[in-house]
Amino acid sequence: MLKILWINPIGTGDFDDHMREMIESVKRPDVEVRVTHLNKGPRHLEYHFYEHLVMEETIQLIRDAEKAGLDAAVIGCFYDPGLREARELVEMPVIAPAEACMHIASTLGHRFSIIVGRRKWIPKMEDNVYMYGLEKKLASFRVIDFTVPRMGKEPKRLKEAVAREAAAAVKDDGAEVIILGCTMESGFMEELIRKLKVPILDAVIVTWKYAELMADLYRRLGLTHSKSFGYEPPPQSEGWVK
């Protein structure tokens, strides 16, 4: 049985049950789900400084998961915090939502739009689009004016706002695929697909299924991220990696 860890890289377990419920609804029977959060840290990562605060514990959880024999780990934030850093330090696949969803979206249509909570989020996410080499596939960002805490408190209004901006992205921006650009924008993918008649990517569901694929490739074929150049690990001799 494959074992995959989903990390909510924040200092609260308030969202763990929601993530576990979403994952359990789509996971394969031969995959064990583990969901966790950090011992300390902010309740969201809407600021660059907050990402810095959670980096060390997030990476340590991933290293501990590999030592415990797990098959993959997911960093459950659409900013993809610590993704490249973690890949330097472990052999098992490390997956994050923005990278996974953008690459899958690029196979489902010519251009995609990303629905974000606040205008504040766009610079970091746009940087990730360029880093992943998918800028020509981006139709637009659409803003719903929700903080992450508000998403948890007002799920009905969240769904209405996402539906409104997703429809506008299709009609006005030429988007053929919609990515829900936060793991809290989760739980209504199928409803929006029926309504809008285009692929809608729930960041929790799509990222988890991608993680299952990568865990399979790793355990069956030994396929994981390269250790040449970009993900080359820091040398033990320098004393910074214990």
Biotite code that builds the C-alpha atoms (Angstrom):
import biotite.structure as struc

atoms = struc.array([
    struc.Atom([0.000, 0.000, 0.000], chain_id="A", res_id=1, res_name="MET", atom_name="CA", element="C"),
    struc.Atom([1.265, 3.456, -0.900], chain_id="A", res_id=2, res_name="LEU", atom_name="CA", element="C"),
    struc.Atom([1.453, 6.038, 1.865], chain_id="A", res_id=3, res_name="LYS", atom_name="CA", element="C"),
    struc.Atom([1.232, 9.739, 1.000], chain_id="A", res_id=4, res_name="ILE", atom_name="CA", element="C"),
    struc.Atom([1.490, 12.691, 3.367], chain_id="A", res_id=5, res_name="LEU", atom_name="CA", element="C"),
    struc.Atom([-0.499, 15.886, 2.854], chain_id="A", res_id=6, res_name="TRP", atom_name="CA", element="C"),
    struc.Atom([0.997, 18.794, 4.807], chain_id="A", res_id=7, res_name="ILE", atom_name="CA", element="C"),
    struc.Atom([-1.048, 21.890, 5.541], chain_id="A", res_id=8, res_name="ASN", atom_name="CA", element="C"),
    struc.Atom([1.958, 24.217, 6.010], chain_id="A", res_id=9, res_name="PRO", atom_name="CA", element="C"),
    struc.Atom([0.256, 26.387, 8.617], chain_id="A", res_id=10, res_name="ILE", atom_name="CA", element="C"),
    struc.Atom([0.123, 26.414, 12.393], chain_id="A", res_id=11, res_name="GLY", atom_name="CA", element="C"),
    struc.Atom([-3.459, 25.215, 12.802], chain_id="A", res_id=12, res_name="THR", atom_name="CA", element="C"),
    struc.Atom([-5.356, 21.987, 12.240], chain_id="A", res_id=13, res_name="GLY", atom_name="CA", element="C"),
    struc.Atom([-8.600, 23.794, 11.429], chain_id="A", res_id=14, res_name="ASP", atom_name="CA", element="C"),
    struc.Atom([-8.425, 22.771, 7.769], chain_id="A", res_id=15, res_name="PHE", atom_name="CA", element="C"),
    struc.Atom([-7.168, 19.203, 8.211], chain_id="A", res_id=16, res_name="ASP", atom_name="CA", element="C"),
    struc.Atom([-10.613, 17.573, 8.284], chain_id="A", res_id=17, res_name="ASP", atom_name="CA", element="C"),
    struc.Atom([-11.698, 19.372, 5.123], chain_id="A", res_id=18, res_name="HIS", atom_name="CA", element="C"),
    struc.Atom([-8.576, 18.282, 3.266], chain_id="A", res_id=19, res_name="MET", atom_name="CA", element="C"),
    struc.Atom([-8.904, 14.702, 4.488], chain_id="A", res_id=20, res_name="ARG", atom_name="CA", element="C"),
    struc.Atom([-12.568, 14.580, 3.435], chain_id="A", res_id=21, res_name="GLU", atom_name="CA", element="C"),
    struc.Atom([-11.719, 15.827, -0.067], chain_id="A", res_id=22, res_name="MET", atom_name="CA", element="C"),
    struc.Atom([-8.861, 13.366, -0.423], chain_id="A", res_id=23, res_name="ILE", atom_name="CA", element="C"),
    struc.Atom([-10.809, 10.392, 0.911], chain_id="A", res_id=24, res_name="GLU", atom_name="CA", element="C"),
    struc.Atom([-13.508, 11.056, -1.685], chain_id="A", res_id=25, res_name="SER", atom_name="CA", element="C"),
    struc.Atom([-11.092, 10.447, -4.587], chain_id="A", res_id=26, res_name="VAL", atom_name="CA", element="C"),
    struc.Atom([-8.166, 8.389, -3.289], chain_id="A", res_id=27, res_name="LYS", atom_name="CA", element="C"),
    struc.Atom([-7.381, 4.922, -4.565], chain_id="A", res_id=28, res_name="ARG", atom_name="CA", element="C"),
    struc.Atom([-8.200, 2.021, -2.207], chain_id="A", res_id=29, res_name="PRO", atom_name="CA", element="C"),
    struc.Atom([-4.526, 1.012, -2.114], chain_id="A", res_id=30, res_name="ASP", atom_name="CA", element="C"),
    struc.Atom([-3.330, 4.408, -0.832], chain_id="A", res_id=31, res_name="VAL", atom_name="CA", element="C"),
    struc.Atom([-3.102, 5.412, 2.818], chain_id="A", res_id=32, res_name="GLU", atom_name="CA", element="C"),
    struc.Atom([-3.864, 9.097, 3.506], chain_id="A", res_id=33, res_name="VAL", atom_name="CA", element="C"),
    struc.Atom([-1.989, 11.051, 6.137], chain_id="A", res_id=34, res_name="ARG", atom_name="CA", element="C"),
    struc.Atom([-2.880, 14.693, 6.768], chain_id="A", res_id=35, res_name="VAL", atom_name="CA", element="C"),
    struc.Atom([-0.976, 16.922, 9.158], chain_id="A", res_id=36, res_name="THR", atom_name="CA", element="C"),
    struc.Atom([-0.173, 20.554, 9.962], chain_id="A", res_id=37, res_name="HIS", atom_name="CA", element="C"),
    struc.Atom([2.660, 22.414, 11.668], chain_id="A", res_id=38, res_name="LEU", atom_name="CA", element="C"),
    struc.Atom([3.185, 22.716, 15.396], chain_id="A", res_id=39, res_name="ASN", atom_name="CA", element="C"),
    struc.Atom([3.396, 26.480, 15.126], chain_id="A", res_id=40, res_name="LYS", atom_name="CA", element="C"),
    struc.Atom([3.026, 29.230, 12.555], chain_id="A", res_id=41, res_name="GLY", atom_name="CA", element="C"),
    struc.Atom([0.466, 31.549, 10.955], chain_id="A", res_id=42, res_name="PRO", atom_name="CA", element="C"),
    struc.Atom([-3.027, 30.416, 9.931], chain_id="A", res_id=43, res_name="ARG", atom_name="CA", element="C"),
    struc.Atom([-2.366, 31.221, 6.260], chain_id="A", res_id=44, res_name="HIS", atom_name="CA", element="C"),
    struc.Atom([0.519, 32.072, 3.932], chain_id="A", res_id=45, res_name="LEU", atom_name="CA", element="C"),
    struc.Atom([-0.794, 35.177, 2.193], chain_id="A", res_id=46, res_name="GLU", atom_name="CA", element="C"),
    struc.Atom([2.459, 37.020, 2.889], chain_id="A", res_id=47, res_name="TYR", atom_name="CA", element="C"),
    struc.Atom([5.996, 36.203, 1.777], chain_id="A", res_id=48, res_name="HIS", atom_name="CA", element="C"),
    struc.Atom([7.257, 36.556, 5.346], chain_id="A", res_id=49, res_name="PHE", atom_name="CA", element="C"),
    struc.Atom([4.786, 33.940, 6.559], chain_id="A", res_id=50, res_name="TYR", atom_name="CA", element="C"),
    struc.Atom([6.230, 31.487, 4.028], chain_id="A", res_id=51, res_name="GLU", atom_name="CA", element="C"),
    struc.Atom([9.635, 32.053, 5.566], chain_id="A", res_id=52, res_name="HIS", atom_name="CA", element="C"),
    struc.Atom([8.284, 31.247, 9.041], chain_id="A", res_id=53, res_name="LEU", atom_name="CA", element="C"),
    struc.Atom([6.952, 27.812, 8.065], chain_id="A", res_id=54, res_name="VAL", atom_name="CA", element="C"),
    struc.Atom([9.751, 26.659, 5.790], chain_id="A", res_id=55, res_name="MET", atom_name="CA", element="C"),
    struc.Atom([11.965, 24.803, 8.270], chain_id="A", res_id=56, res_name="GLU", atom_name="CA", element="C"),
    struc.Atom([9.228, 22.696, 9.895], chain_id="A", res_id=57, res_name="GLU", atom_name="CA", element="C"),
    struc.Atom([7.581, 21.913, 6.560], chain_id="A", res_id=58, res_name="THR", atom_name="CA", element="C"),
    struc.Atom([10.837, 20.565, 5.141], chain_id="A", res_id=59, res_name="ILE", atom_name="CA", element="C"),
    struc.Atom([11.564, 18.612, 8.314], chain_id="A", res_id=60, res_name="GLN", atom_name="CA", element="C"),
    struc.Atom([8.153, 16.917, 8.118], chain_id="A", res_id=61, res_name="LEU", atom_name="CA", element="C"),
    struc.Atom([8.974, 15.846, 4.572], chain_id="A", res_id=62, res_name="ILE", atom_name="CA", element="C"),
    struc.Atom([12.378, 14.480, 5.571], chain_id="A", res_id=63, res_name="ARG", atom_name="CA", element="C"),
    struc.Atom([10.800, 12.612, 8.491], chain_id="A", res_id=64, res_name="ASP", atom_name="CA", element="C"),
    struc.Atom([8.150, 11.168, 6.177], chain_id="A", res_id=65, res_name="ALA", atom_name="CA", element="C"),
    struc.Atom([10.792, 9.769, 3.860], chain_id="A", res_id=66, res_name="GLU", atom_name="CA", element="C"),
    struc.Atom([12.681, 8.226, 6.780], chain_id="A", res_id=67, res_name="LYS", atom_name="CA", element="C"),
    struc.Atom([9.409, 6.626, 7.904], chain_id="A", res_id=68, res_name="ALA", atom_name="CA", element="C"),
    struc.Atom([9.038, 4.951, 4.510], chain_id="A", res_id=69, res_name="GLY", atom_name="CA", element="C"),
    struc.Atom([6.338, 7.095, 2.955], chain_id="A", res_id=70, res_name="LEU", atom_name="CA", element="C"),
    struc.Atom([6.064, 7.217, -0.821], chain_id="A", res_id=71, res_name="ASP", atom_name="CA", element="C"),
    struc.Atom([5.353, 10.909, -1.504], chain_id="A", res_id=72, res_name="ALA", atom_name="CA", element="C"),
    struc.Atom([4.565, 14.180, 0.228], chain_id="A", res_id=73, res_name="ALA", atom_name="CA", element="C"),
    struc.Atom([2.371, 17.111, -0.757], chain_id="A", res_id=74, res_name="VAL", atom_name="CA", element="C"),
    struc.Atom([2.951, 20.690, 0.375], chain_id="A", res_id=75, res_name="ILE", atom_name="CA", element="C"),
    struc.Atom([-0.672, 21.812, 0.506], chain_id="A", res_id=76, res_name="GLY", atom_name="CA", element="C"),
    struc.Atom([-0.473, 25.480, -0.423], chain_id="A", res_id=77, res_name="CYS", atom_name="CA", element="C"),
    struc.Atom([-0.899, 26.974, -3.912], chain_id="A", res_id=78, res_name="PHE", atom_name="CA", element="C"),
    struc.Atom([2.155, 29.173, -3.414], chain_id="A", res_id=79, res_name="TYR", atom_name="CA", element="C"),
    struc.Atom([4.216, 25.921, -3.513], chain_id="A", res_id=80, res_name="ASP", atom_name="CA", element="C"),
    struc.Atom([6.337, 27.037, -0.529], chain_id="A", res_id=81, res_name="PRO", atom_name="CA", element="C"),
    struc.Atom([9.534, 25.066, -0.014], chain_id="A", res_id=82, res_name="GLY", atom_name="CA", element="C"),
    struc.Atom([9.030, 22.838, -3.048], chain_id="A", res_id=83, res_name="LEU", atom_name="CA", element="C"),
    struc.Atom([12.482, 23.216, -4.580], chain_id="A", res_id=84, res_name="ARG", atom_name="CA", element="C"),
    struc.Atom([14.190, 23.240, -1.193], chain_id="A", res_id=85, res_name="GLU", atom_name="CA", element="C"),
    struc.Atom([12.506, 19.970, -0.165], chain_id="A", res_id=86, res_name="ALA", atom_name="CA", element="C"),
    struc.Atom([13.406, 18.282, -3.450], chain_id="A", res_id=87, res_name="ARG", atom_name="CA", element="C"),
    struc.Atom([17.065, 18.924, -2.736], chain_id="A", res_id=88, res_name="GLU", atom_name="CA", element="C"),
    struc.Atom([16.862, 16.943, 0.495], chain_id="A", res_id=89, res_name="LEU", atom_name="CA", element="C"),
    struc.Atom([14.750, 13.854, -0.258], chain_id="A", res_id=90, res_name="VAL", atom_name="CA", element="C"),
    struc.Atom([14.548, 11.178, -2.941], chain_id="A", res_id=91, res_name="GLU", atom_name="CA", element="C"),
    struc.Atom([10.797, 10.561, -2.797], chain_id="A", res_id=92, res_name="MET", atom_name="CA", element="C"),
    struc.Atom([8.483, 12.756, -4.899], chain_id="A", res_id=93, res_name="PRO", atom_name="CA", element="C"),
    struc.Atom([7.459, 16.087, -3.392], chain_id="A", res_id=94, res_name="VAL", atom_name="CA", element="C"),
    struc.Atom([4.408, 17.642, -5.002], chain_id="A", res_id=95, res_name="ILE", atom_name="CA", element="C"),
    struc.Atom([2.738, 21.051, -4.677], chain_id="A", res_id=96, res_name="ALA", atom_name="CA", element="C"),
    struc.Atom([-0.586, 22.335, -6.031], chain_id="A", res_id=97, res_name="PRO", atom_name="CA", element="C"),
    struc.Atom([0.382, 25.155, -8.398], chain_id="A", res_id=98, res_name="ALA", atom_name="CA", element="C"),
    struc.Atom([2.950, 23.136, -10.320], chain_id="A", res_id=99, res_name="GLU", atom_name="CA", element="C"),
    struc.Atom([0.731, 20.035, -10.506], chain_id="A", res_id=100, res_name="ALA", atom_name="CA", element="C"),
    struc.Atom([-2.452, 21.883, -11.483], chain_id="A", res_id=101, res_name="CYS", atom_name="CA", element="C"),
    struc.Atom([-0.806, 24.138, -14.068], chain_id="A", res_id=102, res_name="MET", atom_name="CA", element="C"),
    struc.Atom([0.840, 21.247, -15.865], chain_id="A", res_id=103, res_name="HIS", atom_name="CA", element="C"),
    struc.Atom([-2.356, 19.207, -15.901], chain_id="A", res_id=104, res_name="ILE", atom_name="CA", element="C"),
    struc.Atom([-4.372, 22.239, -17.039], chain_id="A", res_id=105, res_name="ALA", atom_name="CA", element="C"),
    struc.Atom([-1.994, 22.728, -19.961], chain_id="A", res_id=106, res_name="SER", atom_name="CA", element="C"),
    struc.Atom([-2.959, 19.263, -21.226], chain_id="A", res_id=107, res_name="THR", atom_name="CA", element="C"),
    struc.Atom([-6.705, 19.904, -20.965], chain_id="A", res_id=108, res_name="LEU", atom_name="CA", element="C"),
    struc.Atom([-6.979, 23.108, -22.980], chain_id="A", res_id=109, res_name="GLY", atom_name="CA", element="C"),
    struc.Atom([-4.970, 25.738, -24.806], chain_id="A", res_id=110, res_name="HIS", atom_name="CA", element="C"),
    struc.Atom([-5.084, 28.373, -22.034], chain_id="A", res_id=111, res_name="ARG", atom_name="CA", element="C"),
    struc.Atom([-6.055, 28.392, -18.364], chain_id="A", res_id=112, res_name="PHE", atom_name="CA", element="C"),
    struc.Atom([-7.141, 30.996, -15.825], chain_id="A", res_id=113, res_name="SER", atom_name="CA", element="C"),
    struc.Atom([-6.422, 30.921, -12.088], chain_id="A", res_id=114, res_name="ILE", atom_name="CA", element="C"),
    struc.Atom([-8.998, 32.072, -9.535], chain_id="A", res_id=115, res_name="ILE", atom_name="CA", element="C"),
    struc.Atom([-7.194, 33.773, -6.631], chain_id="A", res_id=116, res_name="VAL", atom_name="CA", element="C"),
    struc.Atom([-8.410, 35.104, -3.316], chain_id="A", res_id=117, res_name="GLY", atom_name="CA", element="C"),
    struc.Atom([-6.767, 38.534, -3.388], chain_id="A", res_id=118, res_name="ARG", atom_name="CA", element="C"),
    struc.Atom([-4.804, 40.763, -5.726], chain_id="A", res_id=119, res_name="ARG", atom_name="CA", element="C"),
    struc.Atom([-1.926, 40.401, -3.271], chain_id="A", res_id=120, res_name="LYS", atom_name="CA", element="C"),
    struc.Atom([-1.478, 36.773, -4.365], chain_id="A", res_id=121, res_name="TRP", atom_name="CA", element="C"),
    struc.Atom([-0.896, 37.420, -8.055], chain_id="A", res_id=122, res_name="ILE", atom_name="CA", element="C"),
    struc.Atom([2.804, 38.455, -8.130], chain_id="A", res_id=123, res_name="PRO", atom_name="CA", element="C"),
    struc.Atom([3.973, 35.252, -6.404], chain_id="A", res_id=124, res_name="LYS", atom_name="CA", element="C"),
    struc.Atom([1.679, 33.051, -8.472], chain_id="A", res_id=125, res_name="MET", atom_name="CA", element="C"),
    struc.Atom([2.633, 34.813, -11.692], chain_id="A", res_id=126, res_name="GLU", atom_name="CA", element="C"),
    struc.Atom([6.291, 34.241, -10.845], chain_id="A", res_id=127, res_name="ASP", atom_name="CA", element="C"),
    struc.Atom([5.491, 30.529, -10.471], chain_id="A", res_id=128, res_name="ASN", atom_name="CA", element="C"),
    struc.Atom([3.771, 30.455, -13.866], chain_id="A", res_id=129, res_name="VAL", atom_name="CA", element="C"),
    struc.Atom([6.976, 31.781, -15.437], chain_id="A", res_id=130, res_name="TYR", atom_name="CA", element="C"),
    struc.Atom([9.197, 29.473, -13.394], chain_id="A", res_id=131, res_name="MET", atom_name="CA", element="C"),
    struc.Atom([7.192, 26.459, -14.586], chain_id="A", res_id=132, res_name="TYR", atom_name="CA", element="C"),
    struc.Atom([7.483, 27.654, -18.195], chain_id="A", res_id=133, res_name="GLY", atom_name="CA", element="C"),
    struc.Atom([3.745, 28.050, -18.747], chain_id="A", res_id=134, res_name="LEU", atom_name="CA", element="C"),
    struc.Atom([3.316, 31.800, -19.220], chain_id="A", res_id=135, res_name="GLU", atom_name="CA", element="C"),
    struc.Atom([2.012, 31.334, -22.780], chain_id="A", res_id=136, res_name="LYS", atom_name="CA", element="C"),
    struc.Atom([-0.726, 29.086, -21.404], chain_id="A", res_id=137, res_name="LYS", atom_name="CA", element="C"),
    struc.Atom([-2.006, 31.658, -18.883], chain_id="A", res_id=138, res_name="LEU", atom_name="CA", element="C"),
    struc.Atom([-5.177, 33.435, -19.955], chain_id="A", res_id=139, res_name="ALA", atom_name="CA", element="C"),
    struc.Atom([-5.711, 35.457, -16.769], chain_id="A", res_id=140, res_name="SER", atom_name="CA", element="C"),
    struc.Atom([-5.867, 35.710, -13.023], chain_id="A", res_id=141, res_name="PHE", atom_name="CA", element="C"),
    struc.Atom([-9.311, 36.409, -11.610], chain_id="A", res_id=142, res_name="ARG", atom_name="CA", element="C"),
    struc.Atom([-9.718, 37.882, -8.097], chain_id="A", res_id=143, res_name="VAL", atom_name="CA", element="C"),
    struc.Atom([-12.616, 37.061, -5.742], chain_id="A", res_id=144, res_name="ILE", atom_name="CA", element="C"),
    struc.Atom([-11.569, 39.308, -2.782], chain_id="A", res_id=145, res_name="ASP", atom_name="CA", element="C"),
    struc.Atom([-11.498, 36.560, -0.141], chain_id="A", res_id=146, res_name="PHE", atom_name="CA", element="C"),
    struc.Atom([-8.798, 36.002, 2.465], chain_id="A", res_id=147, res_name="THR", atom_name="CA", element="C"),
    struc.Atom([-8.052, 32.390, 3.379], chain_id="A", res_id=148, res_name="VAL", atom_name="CA", element="C"),
    struc.Atom([-9.782, 32.698, 6.802], chain_id="A", res_id=149, res_name="PRO", atom_name="CA", element="C"),
    struc.Atom([-12.869, 34.153, 5.105], chain_id="A", res_id=150, res_name="ARG", atom_name="CA", element="C"),
    struc.Atom([-12.951, 31.212, 2.691], chain_id="A", res_id=151, res_name="MET", atom_name="CA", element="C"),
    struc.Atom([-13.314, 28.893, 5.655], chain_id="A", res_id=152, res_name="GLY", atom_name="CA", element="C"),
    struc.Atom([-16.030, 30.998, 7.272], chain_id="A", res_id=153, res_name="LYS", atom_name="CA", element="C"),
    struc.Atom([-18.177, 31.745, 4.192], chain_id="A", res_id=154, res_name="GLU", atom_name="CA", element="C"),
    struc.Atom([-18.180, 28.658, 1.946], chain_id="A", res_id=155, res_name="PRO", atom_name="CA", element="C"),
    struc.Atom([-21.452, 29.532, 0.200], chain_id="A", res_id=156, res_name="LYS", atom_name="CA", element="C"),
    struc.Atom([-20.313, 33.028, -0.779], chain_id="A", res_id=157, res_name="ARG", atom_name="CA", element="C"),
    struc.Atom([-16.933, 31.608, -1.737], chain_id="A", res_id=158, res_name="LEU", atom_name="CA", element="C"),
    struc.Atom([-18.517, 29.188, -4.183], chain_id="A", res_id=159, res_name="LYS", atom_name="CA", element="C"),
    struc.Atom([-20.680, 31.952, -5.664], chain_id="A", res_id=160, res_name="GLU", atom_name="CA", element="C"),
    struc.Atom([-17.663, 34.260, -6.121], chain_id="A", res_id=161, res_name="ALA", atom_name="CA", element="C"),
    struc.Atom([-15.561, 31.526, -7.707], chain_id="A", res_id=162, res_name="VAL", atom_name="CA", element="C"),
    struc.Atom([-18.387, 30.602, -10.094], chain_id="A", res_id=163, res_name="ALA", atom_name="CA", element="C"),
    struc.Atom([-18.814, 34.242, -11.119], chain_id="A", res_id=164, res_name="ARG", atom_name="CA", element="C"),
    struc.Atom([-15.140, 34.858, -11.858], chain_id="A", res_id=165, res_name="GLU", atom_name="CA", element="C"),
    struc.Atom([-14.652, 31.482, -13.523], chain_id="A", res_id=166, res_name="ALA", atom_name="CA", element="C"),
    struc.Atom([-17.518, 32.223, -15.899], chain_id="A", res_id=167, res_name="ALA", atom_name="CA", element="C"),
    struc.Atom([-16.008, 35.638, -16.672], chain_id="A", res_id=168, res_name="ALA", atom_name="CA", element="C"),
    struc.Atom([-12.608, 34.040, -17.337], chain_id="A", res_id=169, res_name="ALA", atom_name="CA", element="C"),
    struc.Atom([-14.156, 31.712, -19.903], chain_id="A", res_id=170, res_name="VAL", atom_name="CA", element="C"),
    struc.Atom([-16.297, 34.381, -21.547], chain_id="A", res_id=171, res_name="LYS", atom_name="CA", element="C"),
    struc.Atom([-13.978, 37.390, -21.479], chain_id="A", res_id=172, res_name="ASP", atom_name="CA", element="C"),
    struc.Atom([-10.439, 36.006, -21.189], chain_id="A", res_id=173, res_name="ASP", atom_name="CA", element="C"),
    struc.Atom([-10.602, 32.993, -23.464], chain_id="A", res_id=174, res_name="GLY", atom_name="CA", element="C"),
    struc.Atom([-9.839, 30.458, -20.725], chain_id="A", res_id=175, res_name="ALA", atom_name="CA", element="C"),
    struc.Atom([-10.530, 26.848, -21.643], chain_id="A", res_id=176, res_name="GLU", atom_name="CA", element="C"),
    struc.Atom([-9.552, 25.479, -18.231], chain_id="A", res_id=177, res_name="VAL", atom_name="CA", element="C"),
    struc.Atom([-10.065, 26.986, -14.769], chain_id="A", res_id=178, res_name="ILE", atom_name="CA", element="C"),
    struc.Atom([-7.697, 26.376, -11.854], chain_id="A", res_id=179, res_name="ILE", atom_name="CA", element="C"),
    struc.Atom([-9.000, 27.092, -8.351], chain_id="A", res_id=180, res_name="LEU", atom_name="CA", element="C"),
    struc.Atom([-5.911, 28.803, -6.988], chain_id="A", res_id=181, res_name="GLY", atom_name="CA", element="C"),
    struc.Atom([-6.158, 27.953, -3.291], chain_id="A", res_id=182, res_name="CYS", atom_name="CA", element="C"),
    struc.Atom([-6.624, 24.660, -1.475], chain_id="A", res_id=183, res_name="THR", atom_name="CA", element="C"),
    struc.Atom([-9.543, 26.254, 0.392], chain_id="A", res_id=184, res_name="MET", atom_name="CA", element="C"),
    struc.Atom([-11.377, 26.782, -2.915], chain_id="A", res_id=185, res_name="GLU", atom_name="CA", element="C"),
    struc.Atom([-12.302, 23.128, -2.679], chain_id="A", res_id=186, res_name="SER", atom_name="CA", element="C"),
    struc.Atom([-15.355, 20.913, -2.658], chain_id="A", res_id=187, res_name="GLY", atom_name="CA", element="C"),
    struc.Atom([-17.409, 22.191, -5.609], chain_id="A", res_id=188, res_name="PHE", atom_name="CA", element="C"),
    struc.Atom([-15.370, 21.199, -8.656], chain_id="A", res_id=189, res_name="MET", atom_name="CA", element="C"),
    struc.Atom([-17.945, 18.826, -10.125], chain_id="A", res_id=190, res_name="GLU", atom_name="CA", element="C"),
    struc.Atom([-20.771, 21.337, -9.696], chain_id="A", res_id=191, res_name="GLU", atom_name="CA", element="C"),
    struc.Atom([-18.812, 24.016, -11.556], chain_id="A", res_id=192, res_name="LEU", atom_name="CA", element="C"),
    struc.Atom([-17.875, 21.606, -14.339], chain_id="A", res_id=193, res_name="ILE", atom_name="CA", element="C"),
    struc.Atom([-21.554, 20.873, -14.940], chain_id="A", res_id=194, res_name="ARG", atom_name="CA", element="C"),
    struc.Atom([-22.416, 24.568, -14.862], chain_id="A", res_id=195, res_name="LYS", atom_name="CA", element="C"),
    struc.Atom([-19.599, 26.030, -16.956], chain_id="A", res_id=196, res_name="LEU", atom_name="CA", element="C"),
    struc.Atom([-18.916, 23.069, -19.309], chain_id="A", res_id=197, res_name="LYS", atom_name="CA", element="C"),
    struc.Atom([-15.123, 23.455, -19.025], chain_id="A", res_id=198, res_name="VAL", atom_name="CA", element="C"),
    struc.Atom([-12.513, 21.605, -16.948], chain_id="A", res_id=199, res_name="PRO", atom_name="CA", element="C"),
    struc.Atom([-12.313, 22.954, -13.390], chain_id="A", res_id=200, res_name="ILE", atom_name="CA", element="C"),
    struc.Atom([-9.290, 21.906, -11.328], chain_id="A", res_id=201, res_name="LEU", atom_name="CA", element="C"),
    struc.Atom([-9.779, 21.634, -7.569], chain_id="A", res_id=202, res_name="ASP", atom_name="CA", element="C"),
    struc.Atom([-6.275, 22.087, -6.147], chain_id="A", res_id=203, res_name="ALA", atom_name="CA", element="C"),
    struc.Atom([-6.764, 19.449, -3.445], chain_id="A", res_id=204, res_name="VAL", atom_name="CA", element="C"),
    struc.Atom([-8.260, 16.722, -5.616], chain_id="A", res_id=205, res_name="ILE", atom_name="CA", element="C"),
    struc.Atom([-6.033, 17.203, -8.665], chain_id="A", res_id=206, res_name="VAL", atom_name="CA", element="C"),
    struc.Atom([-2.858, 17.536, -6.614], chain_id="A", res_id=207, res_name="THR", atom_name="CA", element="C"),
    struc.Atom([-3.639, 14.391, -4.639], chain_id="A", res_id=208, res_name="TRP", atom_name="CA", element="C"),
    struc.Atom([-4.241, 12.340, -7.798], chain_id="A", res_id=209, res_name="LYS", atom_name="CA", element="C"),
    struc.Atom([-0.985, 13.686, -9.216], chain_id="A", res_id=210, res_name="TYR", atom_name="CA", element="C"),
    struc.Atom([0.747, 12.615, -6.008], chain_id="A", res_id=211, res_name="ALA", atom_name="CA", element="C"),
    struc.Atom([-0.642, 9.085, -6.398], chain_id="A", res_id=212, res_name="GLU", atom_name="CA", element="C"),
    struc.Atom([0.759, 8.939, -9.918], chain_id="A", res_id=213, res_name="LEU", atom_name="CA", element="C"),
    struc.Atom([4.188, 10.165, -8.813], chain_id="A", res_id=214, res_name="MET", atom_name="CA", element="C"),
    struc.Atom([4.273, 7.768, -5.853], chain_id="A", res_id=215, res_name="ALA", atom_name="CA", element="C"),
    struc.Atom([3.485, 4.905, -8.256], chain_id="A", res_id=216, res_name="ASP", atom_name="CA", element="C"),
    struc.Atom([6.220, 5.917, -10.678], chain_id="A", res_id=217, res_name="LEU", atom_name="CA", element="C"),
    struc.Atom([8.683, 6.208, -7.816], chain_id="A", res_id=218, res_name="TYR", atom_name="CA", element="C"),
    struc.Atom([7.988, 2.845, -6.189], chain_id="A", res_id=219, res_name="ARG", atom_name="CA", element="C"),
    struc.Atom([7.439, 0.834, -9.362], chain_id="A", res_id=220, res_name="ARG", atom_name="CA", element="C"),
    struc.Atom([10.007, 2.397, -11.681], chain_id="A", res_id=221, res_name="LEU", atom_name="CA", element="C"),
    struc.Atom([12.319, 4.463, -9.484], chain_id="A", res_id=222, res_name="GLY", atom_name="CA", element="C"),
    struc.Atom([11.227, 7.663, -11.233], chain_id="A", res_id=223, res_name="LEU", atom_name="CA", element="C"),
    struc.Atom([11.480, 10.871, -9.226], chain_id="A", res_id=224, res_name="THR", atom_name="CA", element="C"),
    struc.Atom([12.950, 14.360, -9.537], chain_id="A", res_id=225, res_name="HIS", atom_name="CA", element="C"),
    struc.Atom([16.495, 14.660, -10.865], chain_id="A", res_id=226, res_name="SER", atom_name="CA", element="C"),
    struc.Atom([19.409, 15.246, -8.529], chain_id="A", res_id=227, res_name="LYS", atom_name="CA", element="C"),
    struc.Atom([21.491, 16.838, -11.279], chain_id="A", res_id=228, res_name="SER", atom_name="CA", element="C"),
    struc.Atom([21.926, 20.615, -11.304], chain_id="A", res_id=229, res_name="PHE", atom_name="CA", element="C"),
    struc.Atom([18.714, 22.239, -9.989], chain_id="A", res_id=230, res_name="GLY", atom_name="CA", element="C"),
    struc.Atom([17.890, 19.730, -7.228], chain_id="A", res_id=231, res_name="TYR", atom_name="CA", element="C"),
    struc.Atom([21.487, 18.788, -6.395], chain_id="A", res_id=232, res_name="GLU", atom_name="CA", element="C"),
    struc.Atom([21.595, 18.360, -2.590], chain_id="A", res_id=233, res_name="PRO", atom_name="CA", element="C"),
    struc.Atom([23.891, 20.464, -0.424], chain_id="A", res_id=234, res_name="PRO", atom_name="CA", element="C"),
    struc.Atom([27.034, 18.548, 0.594], chain_id="A", res_id=235, res_name="PRO", atom_name="CA", element="C"),
    struc.Atom([27.088, 16.942, 4.022], chain_id="A", res_id=236, res_name="GLN", atom_name="CA", element="C"),
    struc.Atom([30.662, 18.180, 4.424], chain_id="A", res_id=237, res_name="SER", atom_name="CA", element="C"),
    struc.Atom([29.492, 21.773, 4.760], chain_id="A", res_id=238, res_name="GLU", atom_name="CA", element="C"),
    struc.Atom([27.641, 20.801, 7.934], chain_id="A", res_id=239, res_name="GLY", atom_name="CA", element="C"),
    struc.Atom([24.271, 22.456, 7.307], chain_id="A", res_id=240, res_name="TRP", atom_name="CA", element="C"),
    struc.Atom([22.277, 19.301, 6.595], chain_id="A", res_id=241, res_name="VAL", atom_name="CA", element="C"),
    struc.Atom([22.020, 16.926, 9.530], chain_id="A", res_id=242, res_name="LYS", atom_name="CA", element="C"),
])
